Amino acid sequence: MTKTTVQNDATMFQPWQMGLYTAAAVKLLIDGKPGDFILLEQMNQAVGRDCSSEGNGAGNVRTAIRHVHREKRILWMWQRDRKGWLCLDPGQTLSAAEGMMQYAHRRAKRGCQVISVVDAEQLTLDQKVRYQICKITTGTMALMSATGQRKRVSDYLALKDTQLQQPDPMRLLEAMRGPNGVKT
């Protein structure tokens, strides 16, 4: 497959090095506006491959969607019932992100269940460290992605009429070093 450089003069964004099929998908997706819809047949014709989930062009479309989202902040989402891609507006994008967060929460809960069956007494010292890190990480992810926790944070922010502050990375590093400045 040959590589090509794609540049849309109307939008003036950085050109990319990508495959021919992916470039064709990008050309179709790059000028999307919220509410625009591209049928599977239109994508197949533009790309020149079968872009269905089982087709050999599906990966090209996924890559093109990632490129367009990263470069232009335009998000396209597959609509199964309509058999095509919908350009999402900000509210739909928020709903999609919440769905992804729910998925991450389920995976983190599953990780907690899996790690809970490990017998730490049978592990080597190196494995115990990895076990503790895994246990802490999955537990924190499960806690912070839970619906109840998100609701409490939302209520807190509404009461304070403020925005969540970004943590100071240096203070986090200091906290992670443990007592006497020793990395734990």
C-alpha positions as CSV (number, residue, x, y, z in Angstrom):
1,M,0.0,0.0,0.0
2,T,1.3,3.5,-0.8
3,K,1.4,6.3,1.7
4,T,-0.1,9.7,1.0
5,T,-0.2,13.1,2.5
6,V,-3.6,14.6,3.2
7,Q,-4.2,18.3,3.5
8,N,-7.5,20.1,3.2
9,D,-6.8,23.7,2.1
10,A,-10.2,24.9,3.4
11,T,-9.4,23.9,7.0
12,M,-5.6,24.3,7.0
13,F,-4.5,21.7,9.4
14,Q,-1.3,19.7,9.7
15,P,-0.9,17.1,7.0
16,W,-0.5,13.5,8.0
17,Q,1.3,10.5,6.6
18,M,-1.3,7.7,6.2
19,G,-2.5,5.0,3.9
20,L,-4.6,5.7,0.8
21,Y,-7.7,4.2,2.2
22,T,-7.5,6.0,5.6
23,A,-6.8,9.3,3.7
24,A,-10.0,8.8,1.7
25,A,-12.0,8.2,4.9
26,V,-10.4,11.4,6.5
27,K,-11.4,13.4,3.4
28,L,-15.0,12.4,4.0
29,L,-15.0,12.9,7.8
30,I,-12.9,16.1,8.2
31,D,-15.6,18.7,7.3
32,G,-18.3,17.1,9.5
33,K,-20.7,19.3,11.5
34,P,-22.8,18.1,14.4
35,G,-25.8,16.2,13.1
36,D,-24.1,15.1,9.8
37,F,-24.6,11.5,8.9
38,I,-22.6,9.2,6.6
39,L,-24.1,6.0,5.5
40,L,-22.1,2.8,5.3
41,E,-22.6,2.7,1.6
42,Q,-21.2,6.3,1.2
43,M,-18.1,5.3,3.2
44,N,-17.6,2.1,1.3
45,Q,-17.8,4.1,-2.0
46,A,-15.4,6.8,-0.8
47,V,-12.8,4.4,0.7
48,G,-13.1,1.7,-1.9
49,R,-13.3,-1.1,0.6
50,D,-16.0,-2.7,2.8
51,C,-16.1,-0.5,5.9
52,S,-18.5,-2.7,7.9
53,S,-17.3,-4.1,11.2
54,E,-16.2,-7.3,9.5
55,G,-14.8,-5.6,6.4
56,N,-11.2,-4.9,5.5
57,G,-11.8,-1.1,5.6
58,A,-13.1,-1.0,9.2
59,G,-9.7,-0.3,10.6
60,N,-9.1,2.5,8.1
61,V,-12.3,4.2,9.2
62,R,-11.4,3.8,13.0
63,T,-8.0,5.3,12.3
64,A,-9.6,8.2,10.3
65,I,-12.0,8.9,13.1
66,R,-9.2,9.1,15.6
67,H,-7.2,11.4,13.4
68,V,-10.2,13.7,12.8
69,H,-11.0,13.8,16.5
70,R,-7.4,14.5,17.5
71,E,-6.8,17.2,14.9
72,K,-10.2,18.9,14.5
73,R,-12.1,17.9,17.7
74,I,-14.8,16.3,15.6
75,L,-16.2,13.1,16.9
76,W,-18.0,10.5,14.8
77,M,-19.8,7.6,16.4
78,W,-21.2,4.5,14.7
79,Q,-25.0,4.3,14.9
80,R,-26.0,0.6,14.6
81,D,-29.7,1.1,14.0
82,R,-29.1,3.7,11.2
83,K,-26.1,1.8,9.7
84,G,-23.7,4.8,9.5
85,W,-21.6,7.3,11.4
86,L,-23.1,10.4,13.1
87,C,-21.1,13.5,13.8
88,L,-21.8,14.2,17.5
89,D,-22.7,17.6,19.1
90,P,-21.2,18.5,22.5
91,G,-24.2,16.9,24.4
92,Q,-23.9,13.7,22.5
93,T,-20.1,13.6,23.0
94,L,-20.7,14.0,26.8
95,S,-23.1,11.1,26.7
96,A,-20.6,9.0,24.8
97,A,-17.9,9.8,27.4
98,E,-20.2,8.9,30.2
99,G,-20.9,5.5,28.5
100,M,-17.1,5.0,28.2
101,M,-16.7,5.8,31.9
102,Q,-19.4,3.3,32.8
103,Y,-17.5,0.7,30.8
104,A,-14.3,1.6,32.5
105,H,-16.0,1.2,35.9
106,R,-17.2,-2.3,35.0
107,R,-13.7,-3.3,33.9
108,A,-12.2,-1.8,37.1
109,K,-14.7,-3.7,39.3
110,R,-13.8,-6.9,37.4
111,G,-10.2,-6.2,38.0
112,C,-10.9,-5.8,41.8
113,Q,-12.7,-9.2,41.7
114,V,-9.8,-10.9,39.9
115,I,-7.1,-9.4,42.1
116,S,-9.0,-10.4,45.3
117,V,-8.5,-14.1,44.7
118,V,-4.7,-13.8,44.7
119,D,-3.0,-15.3,47.8
120,A,-0.4,-12.7,48.6
121,E,1.4,-15.1,50.9
122,Q,2.5,-17.2,47.9
123,L,4.1,-14.3,46.0
124,T,7.7,-13.2,45.8
125,L,8.6,-9.8,47.1
126,D,8.6,-8.3,43.5
127,Q,5.2,-9.9,42.9
128,K,3.8,-8.6,46.2
129,V,4.8,-5.0,45.1
130,R,3.0,-5.5,41.7
131,Y,0.1,-7.0,43.5
132,Q,-0.3,-4.0,45.9
133,I,0.0,-1.6,43.0
134,C,-2.6,-3.5,41.0
135,K,-4.9,-3.7,44.0
136,I,-4.6,0.0,44.8
137,T,-5.0,1.1,41.1
138,T,-8.1,-1.0,40.4
139,G,-9.7,-0.1,43.7
140,T,-9.1,3.6,43.1
141,M,-10.4,3.4,39.5
142,A,-13.5,1.5,40.6
143,L,-14.2,4.0,43.4
144,M,-13.7,7.2,41.4
145,S,-15.7,5.9,38.4
146,A,-18.7,4.8,40.4
147,T,-21.9,6.6,39.8
148,G,-22.4,7.4,43.5
149,Q,-18.9,9.0,43.7
150,R,-19.5,11.1,40.5
151,K,-22.8,12.2,42.1
152,R,-21.1,13.3,45.3
153,V,-18.5,15.3,43.4
154,S,-21.2,16.9,41.3
155,D,-23.2,17.9,44.4
156,Y,-20.1,19.2,46.0
157,L,-19.2,21.4,43.0
158,A,-22.8,22.6,42.8
159,L,-22.8,23.7,46.5
160,K,-19.4,25.4,46.2
161,D,-20.2,27.0,42.8
162,T,-16.6,26.2,41.9
163,Q,-14.7,24.0,39.5
164,L,-12.6,21.0,40.3
165,Q,-8.9,21.9,40.8
166,Q,-6.2,20.1,39.0
167,P,-3.8,18.4,41.4
168,D,-0.3,19.7,41.8
169,P,2.0,17.0,40.3
170,M,4.9,17.9,42.6
171,R,2.8,17.4,45.7
172,L,1.5,14.1,44.3
173,L,5.1,13.0,43.8
174,E,6.0,14.0,47.3
175,A,3.0,12.1,48.7
176,M,4.0,9.0,46.7
177,R,7.6,9.0,48.0
178,G,6.5,7.9,51.4
179,P,8.2,8.6,54.7
180,N,11.7,10.0,54.7
181,G,11.6,10.7,51.0
182,V,11.9,7.0,50.1
183,K,10.1,5.8,47.0
184,T,7.6,3.1,48.0
